[in-house]
Amino acid sequence: MGTDNTDQDEPVRRGITRKNLLKAALVAAPLPLLIGGVPALARAQRDQGHTLEPTPFCHDGDEPTIDQTEGPYFKPNSPERSVLTGAGTLLTVSGYVFGRQCQPLANVLLDFWQADTNGNYDNVGYTFRGHQYTNAQGAYKLTTVVPGLYPGRTRHLHMKVQAPNRGILTTQTYFPGEPRNNTDTIYDPRLLMTVRQVGSGREASFDFVLNINGTPPTTPPTGRAWAVGTNYAVGDQVTYGGSTYRCLVAHLSRPGWEPPNYDFLWRRL
């Protein structure tokens, strides 16, 4: 996921079009112990026949690198998994990914990373890091723990979201009712999740809206032979030497970059 095309195809207005979420609200069933008040989820706006706004751009402003969209702790090549295990308060996050015409998007890549319960990021391995794909209904579900706090930031989750053959949305989601929400200069209330207490754990909901008009392809291209000089996007599938590979990092292929030689670019299926 090296190329970060945060413009998500053609933005409506540069600087604000890369993301915008229509946040957390009540789902159909009553939510016990809802934490904080937030706007309606995108699915509620969809049910009212509204055109959805794209999720707004949000990033860490303190990263030491030129790229200012993902914060200092992103690592590519996370394992494909929807359960991130470790000590802490159980947190499940679920929702949908929509295009602007309210259509759910299947096979969208969601790459999550976060601090552990003590506010630390694993920069050596892949603890509390993992990616998954939306199902045929555009739904995703992440099982993890409530992230801890670290200096200068409120509690948050990081993610990259990419529809097949489209640009990457890099953003964060936040917890309502956090004391540091008011002092964190990166915090954006439009990126609040709906959170409720369930037993000793928490359940959160959040719908992403990508800046995609119309109905894009919902399945990655398959069956194409790998070739030099081809622009490959995350999720693309190719064949090489009788095997099928999925692209992990967007790139322009070059001689010698065959899938078996670069396991950080391709995963054999």
FENTAHU-V782231 format. One record per run of one state. SS is the DSSP state (H for helix, E for strand, C for the rest). FROM is the first residue (numbers start at 1). TO is the last residue. If there is no record, write none. Layout:
# FENTAHU-V782231
{{SS:FROM:TO} {SS:FROM:TO}}
This chain:
# FENTAHU-V782231
{{C:1:33} {E:34:35} {C:36:41} {H:42:47} {C:48:79} {E:80:80} {C:81:82} {E:83:83} {C:84:89} {E:90:98} {C:99:103} {E:104:104} {C:105:108} {E:109:113} {C:114:128} {E:129:133} {C:134:138} {E:139:145} {C:146:155} {E:156:162} {C:163:167} {E:168:174} {C:175:178} {H:179:182} {C:183:188} {H:189:191} {E:192:192} {C:193:193} {E:194:198} {C:199:200} {E:201:205} {C:206:207} {E:208:209} {C:210:223} {E:224:225} {C:226:230} {E:231:232} {C:233:236} {E:237:240} {C:241:242} {E:243:247} {C:248:250} {E:251:252} {C:253:258} {H:259:261} {C:262:265} {E:266:268} {C:269:269}}
